[in-house]
């Protein structure tokens, strides 16, 4: 499976739809840049933990 680097928008929408688990099931490694984690304002670290 290919790796993917995600930005804020898809993470926000998948989080709102409770579908974050789709990313790890579709891609080998989900890479979330530090700037994206900071942009997610409080839930960023939680989102990253859900993707692991």
Z-matrix of the N, CA and C atoms (Angstrom, degrees):
N
C 1 1.458
C 2 1.527 1 109.20
N 3 1.315 2 116.71 1 144.99
C 4 1.470 3 119.58 2 178.43
C 5 1.525 4 111.34 3 -75.82
N 6 1.324 5 114.48 4 158.42
C 7 1.463 6 120.82 5 173.35
C 8 1.522 7 108.33 6 -88.38
N 9 1.329 8 116.79 7 160.78
C 10 1.459 9 120.71 8 -179.99
C 11 1.526 10 109.45 9 -141.08
N 12 1.325 11 115.56 10 142.14
C 13 1.461 12 121.90 11 172.16
C 14 1.515 13 106.18 12 -106.59
N 15 1.326 14 117.52 13 124.23
C 16 1.463 15 120.53 14 -175.69
C 17 1.524 16 111.48 15 -107.57
N 18 1.320 17 114.14 16 150.31
C 19 1.461 18 119.12 17 173.87
C 20 1.526 19 108.18 18 -106.35
N 21 1.305 20 116.87 19 -173.45
C 22 1.457 21 121.76 20 -171.16
C 23 1.530 22 113.72 21 -66.89
N 24 1.312 23 117.71 22 -43.97
C 25 1.475 24 120.61 23 -173.09
C 26 1.525 25 114.31 24 -55.59
N 27 1.346 26 119.13 25 -54.07
C 28 1.472 27 116.70 26 -179.52
C 29 1.519 28 112.98 27 -62.22
N 30 1.331 29 116.90 28 -34.80
C 31 1.462 30 119.07 29 178.72
C 32 1.525 31 111.29 30 -65.56
N 33 1.318 32 117.03 31 -42.31
C 34 1.467 33 120.22 32 179.06
C 35 1.522 34 111.35 33 -62.59
N 36 1.322 35 116.67 34 -45.49
C 37 1.470 36 119.18 35 -178.14
C 38 1.525 37 111.79 36 -68.38
N 39 1.322 38 116.90 37 -43.18
C 40 1.464 39 118.79 38 178.29
C 41 1.526 40 111.41 39 -64.55
N 42 1.329 41 117.01 40 -36.87
C 43 1.465 42 121.08 41 176.11
C 44 1.528 43 110.61 42 -62.08
N 45 1.331 44 117.08 43 -47.01
C 46 1.466 45 121.19 44 -179.14
C 47 1.525 46 112.05 45 -63.18
N 48 1.328 47 116.94 46 -30.82
C 49 1.458 48 121.61 47 179.70
C 50 1.534 49 112.85 48 -91.49
N 51 1.334 50 116.50 49 2.99
C 52 1.478 51 122.36 50 -176.12
C 53 1.525 52 111.55 51 56.36
N 54 1.333 53 115.70 52 42.46
C 55 1.465 54 120.82 53 -177.70
C 56 1.531 55 112.64 54 -123.93
N 57 1.332 56 117.47 55 23.90
C 58 1.462 57 119.91 56 -179.64
C 59 1.527 58 112.50 57 -59.11
N 60 1.311 59 117.49 58 -27.93
C 61 1.463 60 120.08 59 -178.22
C 62 1.524 61 112.74 60 -66.92
N 63 1.331 62 117.58 61 -12.14
C 64 1.465 63 119.88 62 177.74
C 65 1.522 64 112.51 63 -64.92
N 66 1.311 65 117.65 64 -39.48
C 67 1.466 66 120.02 65 -176.12
C 68 1.529 67 112.59 66 -59.43
N 69 1.330 68 119.68 67 -52.94
C 70 1.470 69 118.11 68 179.72
C 71 1.527 70 113.18 69 -65.53
N 72 1.319 71 117.53 70 -23.43
C 73 1.462 72 118.57 71 178.53
C 74 1.528 73 111.96 72 -79.30
N 75 1.326 74 117.01 73 -19.86
C 76 1.467 75 121.11 74 -179.28
C 77 1.525 76 113.67 75 -99.25
N 78 1.336 77 116.64 76 -23.56
C 79 1.464 78 121.05 77 -174.15
C 80 1.517 79 111.04 78 -127.89
N 81 1.332 80 115.50 79 152.09
C 82 1.455 81 120.54 80 179.77
C 83 1.515 82 112.10 81 -65.25
N 84 1.317 83 116.19 82 -54.19
C 85 1.458 84 121.43 83 179.08
C 86 1.515 85 107.81 84 -132.78
N 87 1.318 86 116.11 85 133.48
C 88 1.463 87 122.27 86 177.39
C 89 1.522 88 107.09 87 -103.18
N 90 1.334 89 115.82 88 115.74
C 91 1.457 90 121.46 89 -177.20
C 92 1.524 91 108.69 90 -103.01
N 93 1.333 92 115.58 91 121.81
C 94 1.468 93 121.89 92 179.82
C 95 1.529 94 107.26 93 -114.19
N 96 1.340 95 117.24 94 108.84
C 97 1.466 96 119.43 95 179.53
C 98 1.531 97 112.12 96 -61.24
N 99 1.322 98 115.87 97 150.94
C 100 1.464 99 121.62 98 -178.87
C 101 1.527 100 111.60 99 -55.72
N 102 1.325 101 117.82 100 -38.53
C 103 1.470 102 121.18 101 179.72
C 104 1.526 103 111.13 102 -61.63
N 105 1.319 104 117.06 103 -34.83
C 106 1.466 105 120.98 104 178.34
C 107 1.520 106 109.99 105 -69.07
N 108 1.324 107 117.01 106 -42.70
C 109 1.473 108 120.79 107 177.92
C 110 1.525 109 109.49 108 -58.32
N 111 1.334 110 117.04 109 -44.77
C 112 1.465 111 120.53 110 179.67
C 113 1.526 112 111.61 111 -66.12
N 114 1.326 113 116.39 112 -35.65
C 115 1.467 114 121.15 113 -179.54
C 116 1.528 115 111.85 114 -67.87
N 117 1.311 116 117.11 115 -27.47
C 118 1.469 117 120.59 116 -178.00
C 119 1.519 118 112.72 117 -74.65
N 120 1.306 119 117.49 118 -0.55
C 121 1.462 120 123.40 119 165.42
C 122 1.533 121 115.15 120 49.21
N 123 1.311 122 116.12 121 72.90
C 124 1.456 123 119.38 122 173.81
C 125 1.514 124 114.63 123 97.70
N 126 1.315 125 118.80 124 -35.73
C 127 1.465 126 120.56 125 179.59
C 128 1.519 127 111.71 126 -100.68
N 129 1.323 128 116.61 127 -1.74
C 130 1.462 129 120.89 128 -176.75
C 131 1.506 130 113.84 129 -55.99
N 132 1.332 131 117.55 130 -47.97
C 133 1.462 132 120.38 131 -179.80
C 134 1.522 133 111.07 132 -66.46
N 135 1.307 134 117.34 133 -36.32
C 136 1.466 135 121.02 134 177.50
C 137 1.529 136 109.97 135 -64.10
N 138 1.328 137 116.93 136 -42.98
C 139 1.463 138 121.51 137 179.98
C 140 1.520 139 109.71 138 -62.08
N 141 1.311 140 117.24 139 -45.10
C 142 1.468 141 120.89 140 179.81
C 143 1.530 142 110.34 141 -61.50
N 144 1.326 143 117.60 142 -42.04
C 145 1.479 144 120.08 143 177.97
C 146 1.523 145 110.75 144 -62.67
N 147 1.322 146 118.56 145 -35.50
C 148 1.467 147 121.18 146 179.11
C 149 1.522 148 111.84 147 -67.22
N 150 1.315 149 116.51 148 -27.92
C 151 1.456 150 120.44 149 -178.25
C 152 1.516 151 112.97 150 -83.07
N 153 1.321 152 117.54 151 -10.21
C 154 1.471 153 120.25 152 -178.53
C 155 1.501 154 111.17 153 -87.56
